[in-house]
Amino acid sequence: MNAGLELEIGATKRNTLVNSKGIKYLDFKGTLTPKYYLVWLHLLLGYLALVVIAVAIVGLHTYRPELFPLSVLLGGVLLGYVIAHNQLFLHEATHYNLTKSRKLNDLLANLFIGSLTGQNVRTYRVVHFQHHRKLGAPEDTENSYFDPLNVRYVIESLFGIRPLKVLYGRMKFTKSQRSKKAEGLAHQEYLTGQLLVGLLLNGVIVVGALVLNYLPLALAWTLGVLVFFPFFGAVRQLLEHRGDHASKATDYHQVPHGKVNRLFGDGPVASTLGGAGFNRHLLHHWEPQISYTRLHDLETYLKDTEFAAIIDKSQSTYFQTFLHLFGR
């Protein structure tokens, strides 16, 4: 899992790559059309999980009120985890892979995904495309991996410090792009409108829970949105991009970090914490426009080419990577 893997696979001339069956890569790539039904099935299951967790919190409080602290804390962790999973689909929308229609793609993304956290897909697209262009460079706009994974990182992620840093960085970048008329950049009032939708939606959920006398659910939802959702998002991104030999003494806002990506497999954690294709981040950065619903097929193809060894060396798990990077 060294920094050279992304460069090695990315430097390949795609028009010369062939697998053992003689299938040219460019021909194979043309068959990798999105499976939209899988995107919506996975997203629907994510929202179903939120409902199940909410019902479980209410049920636990009803029948075991003495477990109030557990229902709030554990409920907050689970809700935050699932919200983080669901928000990963905004990334799929950023690459126009929710529907065939780009206009409908953005409308549905804001309605069913970004509305929960106040994120606008058009604004996020500007930020995210810069991440693809400048991965590993000081100009990268998604740079949680610039900082070392340690106790301070965890505390900042849990208590809102890191999310505020991320929000400030993104707003600063989008503001700098307005004068350049960046593609798809939303105006400030459009961003604010989506943010207000998020505040209203979460307010309705929390107030509704309080009105129904479901205090544990109101508290757990608040913790999930404000504490654990940002935590899981920040840690996930770091585990996907921070290099094995990155130094905690180096300021990567000034010095290039280098391109690093990993593969995390298909286990239950990899498929949820790294849902919507983040568990195959190496492949996504190699072919950003391919839907996550086809990345498994892409990986299978590459394992039958000269890149089989690279794919194998890039495999890890989120847990193993966390243990390896923590405190380094």
C-alpha positions in Angstrom: 0.0 0.0 0.0 2.7 2.5 -1.0 2.2 5.9 -2.6 3.5 4.5 -5.9 0.6 2.2 -6.6 -1.8 4.9 -7.8 0.9 6.3 -10.0 1.8 2.9 -11.4 -1.7 1.9 -12.3 -2.7 5.4 -13.4 0.2 5.7 -15.8 -0.9 2.8 -17.9 -1.9 3.3 -21.5 -5.4 2.0 -21.4 -5.5 1.3 -25.1 -2.8 -1.4 -24.7 -4.2 -3.2 -21.7 -5.5 -6.8 -22.4 -6.6 -9.6 -20.1 -5.7 -13.3 -20.5 -8.8 -13.9 -22.7 -7.6 -11.2 -25.2 -10.3 -8.7 -24.2 -9.1 -5.2 -24.6 -9.6 -2.9 -21.7 -11.3 -0.1 -23.6 -13.8 -2.7 -25.0 -14.4 -4.1 -21.6 -14.8 -0.6 -20.0 -17.6 0.2 -22.5 -19.7 -2.6 -21.0 -19.5 -1.1 -17.5 -22.7 0.8 -17.5 -24.3 1.8 -14.2 -26.8 -0.5 -12.5 -29.1 2.3 -11.3 -31.4 -0.1 -9.5 -28.6 -1.3 -7.2 -27.8 2.3 -6.3 -31.4 3.0 -5.2 -31.7 -0.4 -3.5 -28.6 0.2 -1.4 -29.7 3.7 -0.5 -33.2 2.5 0.4 -31.7 -0.2 2.6 -29.7 2.6 4.3 -32.8 4.6 5.1 -34.6 1.5 6.2 -31.7 0.9 8.7 -32.3 4.4 10.1 -36.0 3.5 10.7 -35.1 0.2 12.3 -32.5 1.9 14.6 -35.0 4.6 15.6 -37.7 2.0 16.5 -35.1 0.0 18.5 -34.2 3.1 20.5 -37.8 3.8 21.3 -38.5 0.1 22.1 -35.4 -0.1 24.4 -36.5 3.0 26.3 -40.1 1.8 26.6 -39.3 -1.7 28.0 -35.9 -1.0 29.7 -36.0 2.7 30.7 -33.1 2.1 33.1 -30.9 1.6 29.9 -31.5 5.3 28.9 -27.8 6.2 28.6 -27.1 3.1 26.5 -30.0 3.7 24.2 -28.8 7.3 23.6 -25.1 6.6 23.2 -25.3 3.3 21.2 -28.2 4.8 19.2 -26.2 7.9 18.4 -23.3 5.8 17.2 -25.5 3.6 15.0 -27.5 6.5 13.5 -24.3 8.4 12.8 -22.7 5.4 11.1 -25.8 4.8 8.9 -26.1 8.5 8.0 -22.4 8.5 7.0 -23.1 5.5 4.8 -26.1 7.1 3.2 -24.2 10.4 2.5 -21.6 8.4 0.5 -24.2 8.2 -2.3 -23.9 12.0 -2.7 -20.5 11.1 -4.1 -22.1 8.8 -6.7 -24.4 11.6 -7.6 -21.4 13.9 -8.0 -20.2 11.6 -10.8 -23.7 11.6 -12.4 -24.5 7.9 -11.6 -27.9 8.1 -9.9 -29.9 8.3 -13.2 -29.3 8.7 -16.9 -30.5 12.3 -16.8 -27.9 14.6 -15.3 -30.6 17.2 -14.3 -32.7 14.5 -12.6 -29.5 13.1 -11.0 -28.9 16.4 -9.2 -32.5 16.9 -8.3 -32.8 13.5 -6.7 -29.4 13.8 -5.0 -30.4 17.0 -3.2 -33.8 15.7 -2.3 -33.0 12.2 -1.0 -29.4 12.5 0.1 -28.1 16.0 0.6 -31.3 17.3 2.3 -30.4 15.3 5.5 -27.1 17.1 6.0 -27.7 20.3 4.1 -25.2 19.5 1.3 -25.8 20.6 -2.3 -24.5 18.2 -5.0 -23.5 21.0 -7.4 -21.4 22.7 -4.8 -19.9 19.5 -3.6 -19.0 18.5 -7.2 -16.7 21.5 -7.6 -14.9 20.6 -4.4 -14.7 16.9 -5.2 -13.4 17.3 -8.7 -10.6 19.3 -7.3 -9.9 16.4 -5.1 -9.5 14.1 -8.1 -7.3 16.7 -9.9 -5.1 17.4 -7.0 -5.1 14.1 -5.0 -2.0 14.0 -2.7 -1.1 17.7 -3.4 -1.4 20.6 -1.0 -4.3 21.9 -3.2 -6.4 18.9 -2.5 -9.8 20.0 -1.1 -10.6 16.7 0.6 -7.6 16.6 2.8 -8.5 15.0 6.2 -5.6 12.6 5.5 -3.1 15.5 5.8 -3.2 15.2 9.6 -2.0 12.2 11.5 -4.4 9.7 13.0 -4.1 10.1 16.8 -6.1 11.0 19.9 -6.3 14.6 18.9 -7.7 13.7 15.5 -10.4 11.5 17.1 -11.3 14.2 19.6 -11.5 16.9 16.9 -13.6 14.7 14.7 -16.0 13.9 17.6 -16.4 17.4 18.9 -17.0 19.3 15.7 -13.6 20.9 15.3 -12.6 18.9 12.3 -16.0 19.3 10.5 -15.7 23.1 10.9 -12.2 23.0 9.5 -13.5 21.0 6.5 -16.5 23.3 6.0 -14.3 26.4 6.2 -11.8 24.9 3.6 -14.6 24.1 1.2 -16.3 27.5 1.5 -12.9 29.2 1.0 -12.3 27.1 -2.2 -15.7 27.6 -3.7 -15.5 31.3 -3.0 -12.2 31.4 -4.9 -13.8 29.6 -7.8 -16.8 31.9 -8.3 -14.7 34.5 -10.0 -13.6 31.8 -12.4 -17.1 30.6 -13.1 -16.3 27.0 -12.1 -18.6 24.5 -13.7 -21.7 23.7 -11.8 -20.8 26.0 -8.9 -23.9 27.0 -6.9 -24.4 30.5 -5.8 -24.2 31.3 -2.1 -28.0 31.6 -1.7 -28.4 28.1 -3.3 -26.0 26.6 -0.8 -27.8 28.4 2.0 -31.1 27.1 0.8 -30.0 23.5 0.9 -28.5 24.1 4.4 -31.8 25.4 5.6 -33.5 22.3 4.3 -31.1 20.2 6.3 -31.7 22.2 9.4 -35.5 22.1 9.0 -35.5 18.3 8.3 -33.4 17.5 11.3 -35.3 19.9 13.4 -38.6 18.2 12.5 -37.1 14.8 13.5 -35.8 16.0 16.8 -38.8 18.1 17.8 -41.2 15.4 16.6 -39.4 12.9 18.8 -39.7 15.2 21.8 -43.4 15.8 21.2 -44.0 12.1 21.1 -42.0 11.8 24.4 -39.1 9.9 22.8 -36.3 11.8 24.5 -33.7 9.1 23.9 -34.4 9.2 20.1 -34.1 13.0 20.0 -30.8 12.9 21.9 -29.5 9.9 19.9 -30.4 11.6 16.6 -28.6 14.8 17.6 -25.5 12.9 18.6 -25.6 10.9 15.4 -25.8 14.0 13.1 -23.5 16.3 15.0 -20.9 14.0 16.5 -20.7 10.5 15.0 -21.5 11.2 11.4 -18.6 13.7 11.0 -16.4 11.3 13.0 -16.9 8.3 10.7 -16.6 10.5 7.6 -13.3 12.0 8.6 -11.7 8.7 9.8 -12.9 6.9 6.7 -11.3 9.4 4.3 -8.0 9.3 6.2 -7.8 5.5 6.1 -8.4 5.6 2.3 -5.7 8.2 1.5 -3.0 8.6 4.2 0.3 6.9 3.3 1.9 4.2 5.3 5.1 6.4 5.6 3.4 9.8 6.0 5.1 11.8 8.8 3.2 13.5 11.6 6.0 16.1 11.6 5.2 17.1 8.0 2.7 19.8 7.1 1.1 18.4 3.9 -0.7 21.7 3.4 2.7 22.9 2.2 4.5 19.6 1.1 3.0 17.1 -1.3 1.7 14.0 0.5 1.6 11.8 -2.7 -1.2 9.8 -4.2 -2.4 6.9 -2.0 -5.5 4.7 -2.4 -6.5 1.4 -1.0 -8.9 -1.5 -1.6 -10.9 -2.8 1.4 -12.8 -5.8 0.1 -16.5 -6.7 0.6 -16.9 -7.4 4.3 -19.8 -5.9 6.3 -17.7 -3.0 7.5 -16.0 -2.3 4.1 -19.4 -2.4 2.4 -21.0 0.1 4.8 -18.3 2.4 6.2 -16.9 2.2 2.6 -20.3 2.0 0.9 -21.0 3.3 -2.6 -17.6 2.2 -3.9 -15.4 3.8 -1.3 -14.2 0.3 -0.4 -12.6 0.2 -3.9 -11.1 3.7 -3.8 -8.0 2.8 -5.8 -10.2 1.8 -8.7 -12.5 4.8 -8.4 -9.6 7.2 -8.7 -8.3 5.3 -11.7 -11.7 5.5 -13.4 -13.8 8.1 -11.6 -16.8 8.0 -14.0 -17.4 4.2 -13.6 -20.3 3.6 -11.2 -19.5 1.8 -8.0 -22.0 -0.8 -9.0 -19.4 -2.0 -11.6 -16.1 -1.6 -9.7 -16.2 -5.3 -8.6 -16.3 -6.2 -12.3 -13.4 -3.8 -13.0 -11.4 -5.4 -10.2 -12.1 -8.9 -11.5 -10.9 -7.8 -15.0 -7.7 -6.2 -13.6 -6.9 -9.3 -11.6 -6.7 -11.1 -14.9 -4.1 -8.6 -16.3 -0.6 -7.5 -15.5 -2.0 -5.5 -12.6 -3.0 -8.5 -10.5 -0.1 -8.1 -8.1 -0.9 -4.4 -7.7 -4.5 -5.2 -6.8 -3.3 -7.8 -4.3 -0.8 -5.4 -2.6 -3.5 -2.7 -2.3 -5.8 -4.9 -0.3 -6.4 -4.1 3.4 -9.3 -3.6 5.8 -10.4 -0.4 7.5 -9.5 -1.9 10.9 -6.1 -3.1 9.9 -5.3 0.3 8.4 -6.6 2.1 11.5 -4.3 0.1 13.7 -1.3 0.6 11.3 -1.7 4.4 11.1 -2.8 5.3 14.6 -0.2 7.2 16.4 2.2 7.3 13.5 
